[in-house]
């Protein structure tokens, strides 16, 4: 099979850019046949800009506060992304909802990542919501962006157990570690032309089936093997 051309990425950030860094690292390791053509932030003080600049990646700041509407701001994003010949837009901690202006400009070519096993706990503070609901297992999801909030077709997910002593910070850190694993994977599947959207589902061509007998249990199954006297009556 002939190698596919190098994929040109545009990354949108608002903050630290740790997922941006995971993508940079994956490209440098040769795991992604891609280049980051442009990093855009809506905040001039976003630390992620320095990460990009350190790697020689072009950056731009487009402050959403300078525009009269979300559509006008998204129009500026589209103009910058098109000028950089971006093929896939990657949201990496970009704290702005996207309007049809940019969604229509890049149909099925905008990815985002969320710190929960969607469709559970969409929106802000997903880790806090998982703790408050007593979830035993949570995780993260990469998905194609649609007009809904964290509602697009899911590409890749990773499950993370909630530990008995977890707080929002510790849980967030462990979920973030998995985000750094699955985001480059989702981009690679796109670059290899293996993703097909069928309604709400993403079909991954030539993907091995998971072991149907493997599951992440919390508490683990061994927790059931306790003496009968230790059980509540």
N, C-alpha and C positions, 0 to 999 in steps of 0.2 A: 504494500500500500504506500502510495506516495505521501511524503510528509506534507502536512498542511502548512500554509503560510503562517508567519508569525502574527499572532493576535495582538491588536493594538487596544490597550485598555485605557479607560479614563476612570479615575478613582475620585469619589466625592467624600470629603471628610468634614468634620466639625471639631474634632478633639484630638486625643492623643495619637491616633493613627496606628494602634497596635495591629489591627488586621491589615492595614496597609503594609506594615513591616513584614507580616507573615507572607504576603504576596511577593514583596521585594525579595525576601529570602528564598522563596520557592523558585523564583525566576533565576536567581543567582546559583542555586543548586542544580539547575537544569531540569527541574520537575515541571516547569511550565514553559511552553514554547510561545512566549509572549513578551511584550514590552509595555511598560506604563508610559503612555504617550503624554499624559497630563494628569496632575493632581489639582483638584479645585477645592478650596475651602470657602465657606461663607463667613468664616471668622479669621481675621488677620492674626490672632494670637493662638491659633490652633497648633499645638506642638507637633502634630503630624506633618506640617509643612517643612519643618527642619529635617525630619526623617527623609522626606523626598529629596530635599536639596542636597543632603549628605550623599545620596546615591546618584546625584546628577540628573534627577527627574525634573522636568519643567513644572512649575507651579503657578497657580493664579489664585488671587483672592477676589471673589465676587460677593460683596456684602449684600445680603438680602434686604437690609434696612434701607438701601438706596433706591428700592423699586416700589412702585405704588401698588403692585399686586403680585400674587404668587406666579401668575402667568407671565408677567414681564420678567421676573427673576429667572424663571425656568427657560424663557426665551434666550436670556443671556447665557445660561448654561449650555443650551443647545448650540448656540453660535460658537462658543469656545470649544466644545467637544468636537463639532464638525470641522473646525479649523485645524484641530489636531488629528483628524482622520480616525477618530475613535470608533471601534467596532462594538465593544462591549463596555457598558457603564457599570461600575462596581461601587455600591454605596458601602462605606466602611466607617460607621459611626457618624453618618450624615444626618443631622437632627432637623431635617426639613421634609415635610410631606411633598411628594412630587405630583404635579398637575398633569392633565392630559397633554399639555404642550410638549413636555419632554417624553412622556410615555408613548405618544404617537410618533415622535421623532425616532425613537429606538424601540420599536415593538418587539417584545420578547427578548430584549437585549439589555435589560437592566436587572441586576441582581442586588439582593440585600441579605443581611444576616440578622437574626434575632435570638436573644438569649432565653429561648424556651422551646419546648417541643410543640410547635404550632400544630393545630390551631389553639392550643392552650395558652393563656396569658399573653395575648397580643398587646401592643402599646407599650407605654412606659412602665418602668419598675417591675419588670417581669420576674426578676429574682425575688423581690420582696413579696410579690403576689404568690409565688410558689411556696415560700415559707409560711405565709399567713394561711394558705389553704391546706397546709399539712401534706403537700405533695411528697411522695417517697422518691420519685424519679422526675427529673426535669432534663434540661439539655439546651441544644441550640439547633437552629434550622437555617439553611440557605434556601432562598426562594426567588422566583421571578416576581418583580414588582408589578402590581396592578393598582387600579384606583383605590381599592380598599386598604385599610390599615393592617399590615402584616398578614395579608389575605391571599397572596398569590400562590401559584403552583409550587410545591415543595420539591427541591432538587436533592439535597443531602441533609441528614440529621445525625446528631450524636447524642446519646443518652448519658446523663450524669446523675449518680445517686445523691440524694440529699442526706447529709450526715447528721446524726443526732445533735451535735454541737454547732452546726452551721449557723452563721449569721449572714446577712446580705453580702458582706464583703468577701467572706471566705467562699461562699457559693459562687459569687460572681467570678472570682479568680479561677476556680476550677472549670466553670463553663467557658471562660475566655480561652483557656488552654485548648479546649476542643474546637472552639471557633477557628483558632489558628491552624488547626488540622484540616477542617472540612471546607473552608472557603477556597484555598488553592485547589482542592480536589474538584469542587463544583466548576471552577473556571477551566480546569483542565478538561473536564468532560465536555464543556461547551466548545473549547478550542478543537477538540478531537471530533466534533460534529456528532456526538453520541446522545444529545438531548433532543427529545421530541415532546412537545406539549400536546396532550390530548384532553381537552376540557380542563378539569382541575388537576389532572395528573401529569407528572413528568415521566416519560418512559426513557430509561437509560439503556441504549442498545449495547448488547454484548456484556451486560453486567452479570457477574455471578450471583446466583440466588443465595440469600443468607441461610444459615443453618436453622431450620424451623424448630429445632429442639434447643436452640441457644436463646437465653433470655437473661436480662439483667434484673435480678430480684432484690428488693429492698423492703424489709429486712431479708437477708439471704436465707436460702432454704434451711441451712443448718440451724437457724434460729427456731425452727419448728421442732427440732430434736432436743427439747428441754424436758427435764423430769416432770412427771405428771403432778407432783406436789408443788411445782413452781407455777402451775397454771391457775388463773383466776377461776373460781367456782361461781 
